[in-house]
């Protein structure tokens, strides 16, 4: 499947692909393994922050499952 996502951080323009991604928030927090859906991001990790509003995301990158377990 073709993608515009890379393994490097890219500025997020609110045009997302339905792929597992890492996201960076306005406060600098980086959350790994997130899934975008309907203006929100769902964290697939067991952290306290589950749903993240689209407006809080500043950067995205393709989640590289080879390095994270």
Secondary structure, DSSP 8 states (H G I E B T S, - for coil): ---S--SS-EE--S---SS-EEEEETTS-EEEEEEEETTEEEE-SSSS--EEEGGGEEEEEE--TTT--
